[in-house]
Amino acid sequence: MMSVVHRLTAGWLVDHLSFINQCGYEICDSFAHPGGVTHSTSVTSTEDYYSISTFAATPSSSGGPPFDPGDAVEAEGKRAKMRYVFREEFFDISKPHIAAACEEQPCQGCPEVSLTGIKANSNREEYQEGAKSDTGDSLATARKKRKRKCVFNQGELDALEYHSNVRKLIWDGTLHLVQEGLKSGFLRHTTAKPSSRKNNVPQHIVCGLAELCEMAKQFPAVDESDHQVVHVLEEEISRAEQDLLSCVMENSSNCAKIIVLMGQKYLVPPKSSFLLSDISCLQPLLNYKKKYDVIVIDPPWENKSVKRSNRYSHLSSWQIKQIPVPALAAPNCLVVTWVTNRQKHLRFVKDELYPHWSVKTLAEWHWVKITTAGEFVLPLDSLHKKPYEVLVLGRFQGDVKEALRKSECVLPIPEHQLIVSIPCSLHSHKPPLAVLAEFIKPDVECLELFARNLQPGWTSWGNEVLKFQHIDYFTLLQKEN
């Protein structure tokens, strides 16, 4: 796997950016449209080329002059080849978000820290962070903030106890993987000034996918008796948003496609399928009639910061339990759930959610976020923000005989593995779980729920499922005729 830079006993050092670009988003066309906008286009890593699929006859987000059919005649016989890659600026995390003491970075030794010591480190770091934000606050407000930092509620105490139990595993494993990354040159110490390219990065791309899903609830009900379950992206056609939101869209070819939705362009990788809808419109996914051997879930967990920011909608624990995982899971399906660092959510997954779905918990893994120099992006002992997130892995307990048959020749899921990577600066862009290939058979069906991007060979569902496929997150690497 190209995205795995190093594999050690503790886990994997992963190159997220490399994984995204593995498909080789290469556009081959029989003619080139002026201004760099192509029509009747596909994205492929081979010499084959197909037609663009568009769902709305609207202008591209990339601009350019209107397409004139005469241009095709004029340029006929010419062959344009363009390759898009994900913008590397989004992975240029060269410094920690909050500076930590040198001895608290994995390039140093691992000091033994007690729970009391972790509390002290947390208070010191939170005080420093609070002091930075106190500049525009009144003295009374600043004192109130600092006083609050010295008091731990029960949830914070639970989180501290959990952290003290996993801290050494995370430190030791990250240390070894970072050392390998520095030796190979994948990670590097740098004193260079940040690239000016960051000034050109679009910080907010308005695609309105979630709003479209909400609006779709006002569409007339679809007659499922004569409605197609899946639409295959092949020919150049125009699809109404109502049709898009009521069936699974499938790219079954060996090349990727460009689709246009509400005037915005998105890249769809080869051998992938997706359903754009919210949790109230899951029926098309069930109608797809597939059973999945791997299901990855990244729920929009409810918490105070999410409520305040309105960055994305959240679901209650009760709503998450209603997701029909047993109806989607094949026997012995590997279920992986991303969990925030709130112990309330971790307990809910292990004690309520998985038993409700007939899933047996097997292991807890951690995704550790580091800089390009191998430092934790946040102090390891920070009270509220940790440089790691939790994944809970389990197996669906369906048909016992079939599950036993499918488990043959498959490695057991190990406990306490680390996935260490430089995180994407885009909010909630999780790293790929290609490392799961070690523990599943080849050619399995994979599903991601609450997805915000697509992957080759996967079915993805969510109300922002195309979000990180927006063409503005990519850059044109080359253009040849």
N, C-alpha and C positions, 0 to 999 in steps of 0.2 A: 504494500500500500504506500503510494507516494506521499500521502499525508502524514504517515508515521515516520518521524525523524529518528527516534531512538526507542527501543523496547527493552526495558529492564524488568527485574522482578517486581519492582514497586509500581510499574505502570508504563505509560507512554508519554513521550514528548511529541506533540502533534503540531503540524503546520496547517492551520485552518485555511489560510489564503491559498496554499497549494491545492488543497482539496477542492475549493470552489473552482479553480481554473483547470482542474484535471480534464474536464470535458472538452477543453479546447473550443471555446465559443467562436467558431470560425464561420463566417458568412461567405458562402459561395453563390454567385449569381451569374446568369447568362448575360446580364447587362447591368451597367452601373447607372444609378439615378444621380443627377447633379446635386451637389450639396451634401453628398455622403449618405442620403436616405435611400434605401433600396426598397423596391417593391417586388412582389412575387418572390420573396426571399426566405431562405432558411439558414439556420446556423448549424454548421457541421464540422466535425474533425476529420472527415473523409472528403473525397472528391465528389461525392454525390451532392445533389442540391434539389431542394423541394420548394414549394410555394409558401408564401407567408399566410398565416391564418389571422384574420382580423375579426373582432367581435363587434366593432362599431366603425362605420365609415367616417372616421374623424381624423384630424391631423395628428401627426406624431408629436410626442413631447420633445423630440430633438429638433423640431423646426424644419426649415428648408422650404424651397419653393414647391407649389402644388405640382402633383404628378400629371404630366401630359402624356397620353398614350403614344404620341409621336416620338417621345424620347426613347421608347422601347425600340421603335423601328430604326431610329438614328444610331442607337448604340448596339443594335443586334449584332451578334457575333463576338462581342467583347466579353471578357470574363472578369468580374470583379471579385476579389477575395479580401475579406476584412475579418479581423479577429478581435473579439472583445475579451478583456480580462477585468476581474474585479479590482476596484481602485485600491491600490496598496496603501494609500494614505490612511485608510480606515484601520490598518493594523500597525501603524507607526506609533506604538506605545513605548516611547523610549525612557520615560521617567514614571515613577510611582505617582498615583493620584494624590496620595498623602505620604510625605517622607517619613521613613522609619529610621531608627538608629541603625548604624552600620552592622552592629552585631545581631540585629533582628532580620537580616537578609540571608537567604540560603547560601550565599557565597562564603559566609562565615561559619564558624562552628555552631553546633546546636546546644545552647545552654539549657540545662534542666530548669524548667520554670514551674513553680507550684501554682495552684489555683489562686492563692493570695497574690503571687507575683503577676499572674495574668490580669487580675483586677487592677493592680497598681499600674501596669502598662496601659490598660484600657483607659483608666482615669487620666493618665498623663497625655495620651494621644488625643482623647476627647477634649481635654482642656486646651491643648494646642490648637485643635481644629476650631473650637469655640472662640478662642482668642482672635483668630483670623477674621471670624464673622462678626465680632463685636464692634468693629470699627464704626459702623453706622448705628449701633444700638445705644440706648441710654444706659447709664451706669447701673440702674436698678435691674434692667432687663439682662444685662451681662452677668450680674451677680446671681440672678435667678437661674440662668442657664448653667453656670458653673456649679452652683449648689446642687442642681438636679443630677449632674454628672457623677456625684459621689454616692448616689442612692441607687440600689439595684432592686428592681421588682422581680417577681417570681419567674416571669418569662426570661428575663436576663440572667438570672441565677441558673436556670435550666440550660440556657445556651452556653454559659460559661463552663458548666460541668461537662457538657457534651464536648466543647472545644478542648478542655483539658484532657479528655480521653483520646481525641484524635490528633492532637497537636503534634506529637512526636512522629507519628506515622506520616503526617503531611510534610513536616519539616525534613525528615530524613529522606523520604522518597523524592521530594522536590529537589533537594540538594544534589542527589545522585544524578537525576535527569538533567538538571541545569549544568552540572559539571561536564556531562557528555555533550550537551549542546554547545558549551563554550569551546570544548576541545575540537569539535567538528566545524566550528565557525557558524553554525546556525544562529546561535546567540552571540552577541558581541558587546564588549564594553565600548562605549562611545562618549566622546566629549564634544561631538559635532553639534552645531546649532540646529534646532528643528527646521525641517524643510519648509520653504515658503509655499509649497504646494498645498499645505493645509488651508491656506487662505482661500483656495478655490474650491474646497470641498463643500458640496451642498449640504447644509446641516439639517434641512427639513424639506423633504420631498412630499408634496401633498398628492396622495394617490386616492384617498377617499374610499378605500376598500371596505372598511368597517361600516362606513356610512351607507355604502351601496347595499351591504347585507341587511342593514336595518330598513332601508327603503324597500328592499325586495319583499318584506312582509306585507306591503300594501298591494303587491301584484296579485292578479286573479289566481285562484288555485289552479294547479296543473292537473290535468286528467292523466293519472299515472297509467291507465290501461293502454293508452296509445302514445305515451311519451317515451322517447328513447332514454335508456339508462345511462349511456355513455356517448359522448361525441368525440370522434377521433380527429385530431388536428392533421389534416392532409391538404385539402384544397384551399384556395383563397376564397373565403366566403365571409359574409357579414352575419353576425349572430346578435340577437337582441339580448340585453342584460338578463331578461327573464329566463331565457333558455340557458344562459351561462350558469345562473345560480340554481338551476333545477336539475342538473345532471353533472356527472363526473366528466371532466375534460381530460383526454388521454393523448399523449404524444407517443405513439408506438413505434416510430421510426428510429433509425440509428443516428439521426441528426437532431439538433435542437431547433426550436421555432421561435419566431418573434410574433407575439400577439399584441393587438391594440385594444385597450379597454378604456372607455371614457376619455379618449384622446391621449392615453398614456401607453408607452411601449414597455413590454416585459419580455424577458428571455425565458423560454421554457426548455429545460434540458431534455436530452433524448431518453426514451424509455421511462418517462415519468407521467404521472397523472395527478390531478388535483380536483378538489371540490371547494369552491369559494362560498362559504355560508357560515352562519353562526350556529350555536348549539340547538336552536329551535328548528333547524332545517337539516337534520342529519340523515333523513330518510334516503336521499339519493346515494349516500355512501353505503347504506345497508342494501339498497337495490343493486348495487354494483356486484354483489354476490361473491366477493372475495373473502377468503379467510387468511389472516396474516400470521406469519411466524415470528415477526418482531413488531411490537407496537411501542413507540416512543411518545411520551406525553409531557407537555410543558404547560401545565395549567396556569391561567392568570390568577394566582393566589391573591386572596383578599388580605390587604394590610393597610395601615394608616397612610403610608407614603403614597400608595397607589390611589387611595381615595382623594388625597389632597392634590395630586398632580393631574388627575384625569388623563394620564398618558394613555392608558388603555383600560377597557372594561375589565372588571374582575368577577369571579364566580364564587359563590359560597361553597362550603364543603358539601352541602346537600346537593347542589347542582352538579358538582363534579362527580358525585356518586351515580348520577343518572346517565352518564356516558355509557353506551351499550358495549363496553369492552368484551364481555363474554360472547356477544353476537358477532363480533369482528375477529375474535382470536381463534387461531387454529390450535389443535392439541399441542401442549408443551410450548405454547407461544411465550417468547421472552418479552416481558413487559418492563419498560424502563420509565420511571417518572422523575422529572426534575423537581426538586424541592428547595424552597428558600431556607435560610438559616434559622427560621423560627421553629422551635421544637414542637410547637402546637401542630404545625403542618406535617412534620416528620412522623410524629406519633399517629396522626390521623391516617397517613398513607399506610403505615405498617399495621396498625391495630384495627382500622375500620375499612378503609378503601379497598385494600388488597383482599381481605377476607370477604368483603361484599362482592367482589368480582371473581372469587375463587382463585385468587393468585397467591402463591406461596412465596414469601419474602426469602431471597437467597443472599443478598449482599448489599452493602452500601459502598458506593464509590464516590470520589470527590474530583470535581473539576477545579484545578488550581490555576489562577490567572497570574501571569508574570509579564514583565517588560521584555523588550528586545535584549536587555542586558542580563536577564535572568533574575531580576528582583521581583518580590511580591508587589502587585499593583497597589495593595493596601497593607498596612501593618498587620502581621499575622494575629496579633492579640487585640486588635481593635474591637471595641465592645459591640457596636451596631453594624459595622460593615466588615465583612471578612473577605479575604482574597480567594475564597473558595465557595463552591456550591455543591449540593449533595444530589446524588442520583441513587434511587432505590430500585434494585433489580429483583425481579421475581419471575416465576413460571406459572402460566395458566394451568390449572388442574382440571382439564376437561376429560375427554375419553382416556382412561388410564392405559389401556392396551396400546392405543395409537400414540399416546405420549411416550410410553416406554420405547416404542419402535423408533420414534423420531429422535429420542435422546441417545440412541446408539451412535458410537463413533463421534460424539460431540464432547468437547472438553467441558468439565464442570465450571460453573461461574465462581471465580475466586473472590474472596472477601478483601476489602480495603485496597482497591486499585486506584491509582491516580491517573487522570488525564490532564496533563500540563500543557498549556498553550498560551500564546499571546492573544488576548481577547480582541474581538472587533469592537471598535469604539461606538458602533451603532447599538442602541439599546436593545437588549434581549436577543442578540444574534448569537445563538449557542454554537459551540464547536460541533463538527460532525462526529458521529459515533461509529465511524468506519472500523474502529478497534473491535467492535462486536463480532466482526467476521471470524475471529478466532473461535467463537463459541456457538456458531450456528452453521448449518450446512449451506453449501452454495446454492444459488438460484432460489432463494426464499422470497416470499412476499413480505414487504416491509411497509409500515404505515406510521406516519407522524401526525399526531393530533395537536391542535393549536399551533400549527406550523406557520412560520413567516417567510419561508423560502422553500425551494424545491430541490430534490436530489434525483439523479438518474437511478432508475430501478425502484423508486419509492412512490407510494401514494401519499399525498399530503392534504390535510384538511384544516381549515381555519377561516376566520373572517378577515384575516390579513395574509392569506397564504401566498400571495404574490409580492408581498411588500419588498423583500430584499432581492427580488428578481427585476426590479425597475431598472431600465436601461441606464438611468443616470448614476446608478451605483457602479457602473462599469465604464471602462475607458477603451477607446479604439487604439489597439496596439499597432496595427499595420494595415496598409491598404495596398493591394497589388492588382494590376490589370493583366 
